[in-house]
């Protein structure tokens, strides 16, 4: 994970729009050398449209090009420029998570160039980013009918199948992508899928509502499966109400032995569960639903919501703070590590809580969770869930997180440093 931003680069290389603009410049020369009905004024407007495209002012370019389309001798001359404009606009909208509008742009652009798979790929990305993997896969299948040797299409198709839990199809698509192009990303994902598929072939599956649970058959897992799915559906309703967000997705949930969990996730020993597009839990000695287990499920489902609302730009302290806030509505043990850190004046620097905490030792990780929870609880308790929802939505539109905080809490005269000061004053 999109102008093409880094997150999209693996599926939509920077050359996508560069090639479009080069095509536009070539077309400009053809147009300027072709007699036109409107004379110099049409030529000048065509040049203006091309300049707008170069400046990535796609909306203005589209308006101008549609006007030209009605007045020039051969309207087909405008098709390549309009295709360029709609493609650029589609990726602009995709980069700011305006998925419905992006789809409209890609669909409109396809009218001008049905054979350009970048329109199909872009539309597929809008569904993929919303967790609608079947819709994404369907579009990518159609695109591969046009460009059967396109490694990027196979890569994205493999990711869609993998996210949907269709492991055999994911292996086929990723293998094909790997054969067509040498990519470390593809090779790494392919190895990951192979490793997981060996385990998942032995698993049973149960589906309820928005979740698909996979587990190794046995009395222990069988007795828990129904309770886990019921608890996750409760989390879907409760946390969705907090954030006013109910994603139309089916989330894969996998139960492992502790050994298999460590092998699949490579997570630190202190990790109780992992969400990486799928909720993964070590079964351990669990035989029945308990408050700590229910809290863990709420915690992990909170990560699902943040993933779809705010993508990967969410700082870890906010992501984990929200997850802890979700879990502690069910089970809330004392904040032992936080109180000790306050007394010893050794709170973790917030700059260390922006990125991954996977490398933290056990005690520091526990403090990171408690410290993050304390700040997020303060923000929600002081300013309400609606402000937290707005913050996540701004992050989903790729606003930098400190800037987003300042914009959301400006009515209170607060920015990130001021919120930290108020939180710390109340400790």
C-alpha positions in Angstrom: 0.0 0.0 0.0 -1.9 5.6 -4.5 -0.1 9.6 -7.7 1.4 6.0 -6.8 2.6 6.0 -3.1 5.1 3.5 -1.7 2.4 1.1 -0.4 1.0 0.7 -4.0 4.4 0.5 -5.7 4.6 -3.3 -5.5 1.4 -3.5 -7.5 1.5 -0.2 -9.4 5.1 0.8 -10.3 6.0 4.5 -10.7 6.3 3.8 -14.4 2.5 3.5 -14.6 1.8 7.2 -14.8 5.1 8.0 -16.4 4.2 5.8 -19.4 0.8 7.5 -19.5 2.3 11.0 -19.6 4.9 10.0 -22.3 2.0 8.6 -24.4 0.2 11.9 -23.8 3.1 13.9 -25.1 3.4 11.7 -28.2 -0.3 12.2 -28.8 0.1 15.9 -28.4 2.5 16.0 -31.3 0.1 14.0 -33.4 -2.8 16.3 -32.6 -0.8 19.5 -33.2 0.2 18.1 -36.6 -3.4 17.1 -37.5 -5.8 19.8 -38.9 -8.5 20.5 -36.4 -11.9 22.0 -36.7 -11.3 24.7 -34.1 -7.9 25.9 -35.4 -5.4 27.4 -33.1 -7.7 27.6 -30.1 -8.3 23.9 -30.1 -4.5 23.3 -30.3 -3.9 25.6 -27.4 -6.6 23.9 -25.3 -5.1 20.5 -26.1 -1.7 21.8 -25.0 -3.3 23.2 -21.8 -4.9 19.8 -21.1 -1.5 18.1 -21.5 0.1 20.6 -19.1 -2.6 19.9 -16.6 -1.9 16.2 -16.8 1.8 16.8 -16.3 0.9 18.8 -13.2 -1.4 16.0 -12.0 -4.4 18.3 -12.1 -6.5 15.5 -13.3 -10.0 16.9 -12.5 -9.4 20.1 -14.5 -7.8 18.1 -17.3 -10.9 15.8 -17.5 -13.3 18.8 -17.7 -11.2 20.4 -20.5 -10.8 17.2 -22.4 -14.5 16.4 -22.4 -15.1 19.8 -23.8 -12.6 19.3 -26.5 -14.0 15.9 -27.2 -17.3 17.5 -28.4 -15.6 20.0 -30.7 -12.7 18.4 -32.5 -13.0 16.7 -35.9 -12.0 13.3 -34.6 -13.1 12.7 -31.0 -11.0 9.5 -30.9 -8.0 11.8 -30.7 -8.9 12.5 -27.1 -9.2 8.9 -25.9 -5.6 8.4 -24.9 -5.5 11.7 -23.0 -8.8 11.0 -21.2 -7.6 7.5 -20.3 -4.4 9.1 -18.8 -6.5 11.6 -16.9 -8.9 9.1 -15.4 -6.1 6.7 -14.6 -4.2 9.4 -12.7 -7.3 10.6 -10.9 -8.2 7.0 -9.9 -4.9 6.5 -8.2 -5.1 9.9 -6.5 -8.4 8.9 -5.0 -7.2 5.5 -4.1 -4.2 7.0 -2.3 -6.6 9.0 -0.1 -8.9 6.0 0.5 -11.8 7.4 -1.4 -12.5 4.0 -2.8 -16.0 4.5 -4.4 -14.8 7.6 -6.3 -11.6 5.8 -7.3 -13.7 2.9 -8.7 -15.8 5.4 -10.7 -12.7 7.0 -12.2 -11.2 3.6 -13.2 -14.5 2.5 -14.7 -14.9 5.7 -16.7 -11.3 5.5 -17.9 -11.8 2.0 -19.1 -14.3 3.3 -21.6 -11.4 5.0 -23.3 -8.9 2.1 -23.2 -10.5 -1.3 -22.4 -7.1 -3.1 -23.0 -5.1 -1.2 -20.4 -5.0 -3.5 -17.5 -4.0 -0.7 -15.1 -7.7 0.3 -14.9 -8.6 -3.3 -13.9 -5.7 -3.4 -11.5 -6.6 0.0 -9.9 -10.3 -1.0 -9.4 -9.1 -4.4 -7.9 -7.0 -2.4 -5.5 -10.0 -0.4 -4.3 -11.8 -3.7 -3.4 -8.6 -5.2 -1.9 -8.1 -2.3 0.4 -11.6 -2.6 1.7 -11.2 -6.3 2.4 -13.4 -7.3 -0.5 -11.0 -9.9 -1.8 -13.4 -11.9 -3.9 -14.3 -8.8 -5.9 -10.6 -8.0 -6.3 -9.8 -11.5 -7.5 -12.6 -11.4 -10.1 -11.3 -8.2 -11.6 -7.7 -9.5 -11.6 -8.8 -12.7 -13.4 -10.4 -10.5 -16.1 -7.2 -8.4 -16.3 -5.1 -11.5 -16.8 -7.3 -12.4 -19.8 -5.9 -9.2 -21.4 -2.3 -9.5 -20.1 -1.6 -13.1 -19.2 2.1 -12.5 -18.7 1.7 -9.7 -16.1 3.6 -10.7 -12.9 2.1 -7.8 -10.9 -1.4 -8.9 -11.6 -0.6 -12.5 -10.4 1.1 -11.0 -7.3 -2.0 -9.0 -6.3 -4.2 -12.0 -7.2 -2.1 -14.2 -4.9 -2.4 -11.7 -2.1 -6.2 -11.5 -2.5 -6.6 -15.3 -2.5 -4.2 -15.5 0.5 -6.2 -12.9 2.5 -9.4 -14.7 1.7 -8.0 -18.0 2.9 -7.9 -19.6 -0.5 -4.5 -21.0 0.0 -4.2 -23.4 -3.0 -5.2 -20.6 -5.4 -2.8 -18.2 -3.7 0.0 -20.7 -4.2 -0.8 -21.0 -7.9 -1.0 -17.3 -8.5 2.2 -16.4 -6.5 4.1 -19.3 -8.2 3.2 -17.9 -11.6 4.2 -14.3 -10.5 7.5 -15.7 -9.3 8.1 -17.4 -12.6 7.4 -14.3 -14.6 9.5 -11.8 -12.6 12.3 -12.0 -10.0 10.8 -10.3 -6.9 12.0 -10.7 -3.3 8.5 -9.7 -2.1 6.8 -12.4 -4.1 9.4 -15.0 -3.2 9.0 -14.2 0.6 5.2 -14.3 0.4 5.3 -17.5 -1.6 7.4 -19.2 1.1 5.1 -17.9 3.8 2.0 -19.3 2.1 3.6 -22.7 1.5 4.6 -22.9 5.2 1.1 -22.0 6.4 -0.7 -24.2 3.8 1.1 -27.3 5.2 -0.6 -26.6 8.5 -3.9 -25.4 7.3 -4.5 -28.5 5.1 -5.0 -30.4 8.4 -7.5 -27.9 9.8 -11.3 -27.9 10.1 -13.2 -24.7 9.3 -16.3 -23.1 10.8 -17.9 -19.9 9.5 -20.2 -17.5 11.4 -21.1 -14.0 10.4 -18.0 -12.0 9.7 -15.4 -14.6 10.8 -14.0 -17.9 9.4 -12.4 -20.0 12.1 -9.8 -22.7 11.2 -8.5 -25.1 13.8 -7.0 -28.6 14.1 -9.7 -31.1 14.9 -9.8 -32.2 18.5 -12.0 -32.0 21.6 -10.1 -28.9 22.9 -10.6 -26.8 19.7 -14.1 -28.1 19.0 -15.3 -27.0 22.4 -13.9 -23.5 21.9 -14.7 -22.9 18.3 -18.3 -21.8 18.8 -17.5 -19.6 21.8 -14.7 -17.9 19.9 -16.9 -17.1 16.9 -19.7 -15.8 19.2 -17.3 -13.6 21.1 -15.8 -12.2 17.9 -19.3 -11.3 16.6 -20.0 -9.6 19.9 -16.7 -7.6 19.4 -17.8 -6.7 15.9 -21.0 -5.2 17.2 -19.5 -3.5 20.3 -16.4 -2.0 18.8 -18.2 -1.1 15.6 -20.6 0.9 17.7 -17.7 2.8 19.4 -16.1 3.7 16.1 -19.3 3.8 14.0 -17.6 1.4 11.6 -18.8 -2.1 10.5 -16.6 -3.5 7.7 -18.2 -5.8 5.2 -15.5 -8.4 5.5 -15.0 -12.0 6.6 -11.9 -12.2 8.8 -9.9 -15.4 8.9 -9.1 -16.6 12.4 -6.7 -19.5 13.0 -6.0 -21.5 16.1 -2.6 -23.1 16.4 -0.6 -25.1 18.9 2.0 -22.9 20.6 4.8 -24.5 18.6 3.0 -23.9 15.2 2.0 -20.4 16.3 5.6 -19.5 16.9 6.7 -21.1 13.6 4.1 -19.3 11.5 4.2 -15.8 13.1 7.8 -15.6 14.3 6.4 -13.5 17.1 8.1 -12.8 20.4 7.4 -15.1 23.4 5.3 -12.5 25.1 2.8 -12.2 22.2 -0.6 -13.6 23.1 -1.9 -13.4 19.6 -1.2 -11.7 16.3 -3.2 -9.9 13.6 -1.4 -9.7 10.3 -4.5 -9.7 8.0 -5.6 -12.8 9.8 -6.2 -13.2 13.5 -3.8 -15.9 14.8 -4.0 -17.4 18.3 -2.0 -20.1 20.1 -4.5 -22.5 21.6 -2.1 -23.4 24.5 -4.0 -24.9 27.5 -7.3 -23.2 26.7 -10.4 -25.4 27.0 -13.2 -22.9 27.5 -14.0 -19.3 27.0 -12.6 -17.1 29.8 -12.5 -13.4 30.4 -8.7 -13.1 29.5 -9.4 -15.0 26.2 -12.4 -12.9 25.4 -10.3 -9.8 26.1 -7.6 -11.1 23.7 -10.3 -11.6 21.0 -11.6 -8.0 21.4 -8.0 -6.8 21.4 -7.3 -8.5 18.0 -10.5 -7.5 16.4 -9.7 -3.9 17.3 -6.6 -4.3 15.1 -8.9 -5.4 12.3 -10.8 -2.2 12.6 -7.7 0.0 12.7 -6.3 -1.9 9.7 -9.3 -1.1 7.5 -10.0 2.4 8.8 -6.5 3.8 9.0 -4.1 1.4 7.1 -0.4 1.2 8.0 0.1 4.8 8.9 -1.2 4.4 12.5 1.5 4.8 15.1 1.8 1.7 17.3 0.9 3.5 20.5 -2.5 4.4 19.0 -3.1 1.0 17.5 -2.1 -0.9 20.6 -3.8 1.6 22.9 -7.1 1.1 21.1 -6.7 -2.7 21.2 -6.0 -2.6 24.9 -8.9 -0.3 25.5 -11.1 -2.9 23.6 -9.8 -5.8 25.6 -10.0 -4.2 29.0 -13.7 -3.7 28.7 -13.8 -7.4 29.3 -10.8 -8.0 31.5 -8.7 -5.2 33.0 -5.8 -6.3 35.2 -4.0 -3.7 37.2 -1.5 -1.4 35.4 1.4 -2.6 37.4 4.2 -1.8 34.9 2.8 1.7 34.2 2.6 2.6 37.9 6.2 1.4 38.5 7.4 3.3 35.5 5.7 6.5 36.7 7.2 6.2 40.2 10.7 5.5 38.8 10.3 8.2 36.1 11.1 5.7 33.3 8.2 5.9 30.9 9.0 4.8 27.4 9.8 7.6 25.0 6.8 8.1 22.6 9.2 8.2 19.7 9.9 4.6 20.5 6.2 3.7 20.4 5.6 4.9 16.8 7.0 1.8 15.0 7.1 -1.9 15.9 7.6 -3.0 19.5 8.2 -6.7 18.5 11.9 -6.4 19.6 11.0 -5.2 23.1 11.8 -7.5 26.0 8.8 -8.8 28.0 8.7 -6.2 30.7 9.2 -3.3 28.3 6.5 -4.7 26.0 4.0 -4.9 28.8 4.8 -1.3 29.8 4.3 -0.3 26.1 0.8 -1.8 26.1 -0.1 -0.2 29.4 1.3 3.2 28.6 -0.4 3.2 25.2 -3.7 2.2 26.8 -3.4 5.0 29.4 -3.0 7.7 26.8 -5.7 6.4 24.5 -8.1 6.0 27.4 -7.4 9.6 28.3 -8.1 10.8 24.8 -11.4 8.8 24.4 -12.6 9.6 28.0 -11.8 13.3 27.6 -12.9 14.0 24.1 -15.2 11.2 23.0 -15.2 8.3 20.5 -16.3 10.6 17.7 -13.0 12.4 17.8 -11.1 9.0 17.7 -13.2 8.0 14.7 -12.3 11.2 12.9 -8.6 10.7 13.8 -8.6 7.2 12.2 -10.4 8.4 9.2 -7.8 11.2 8.6 -5.1 8.6 9.0 -6.9 6.5 6.4 -6.7 9.4 4.0 -2.9 9.4 4.6 -2.6 12.5 6.7 0.5 12.4 8.9 -0.5 11.4 12.4 0.7 14.4 14.4 -1.0 16.7 11.8 -4.1 14.7 12.0 -4.2 14.9 15.8 -3.8 18.7 15.6 -6.7 19.0 13.1 -9.0 16.7 15.1 -8.5 18.3 18.5 -8.1 21.9 17.4 -11.5 22.8 18.9 -9.9 22.1 22.3 -6.8 24.1 21.4 -4.7 20.9 21.5 -2.0 19.3 19.4 0.1 16.3 20.1 2.5 17.9 22.6 -0.4 19.5 24.4 -2.3 16.2 24.7 0.8 14.5 26.1 1.1 17.3 28.6 -2.5 17.0 29.8 -2.3 13.2 30.0 0.9 13.3 32.0 -0.4 16.0 34.3 -3.2 13.6 35.3 -1.1 10.6 36.0 
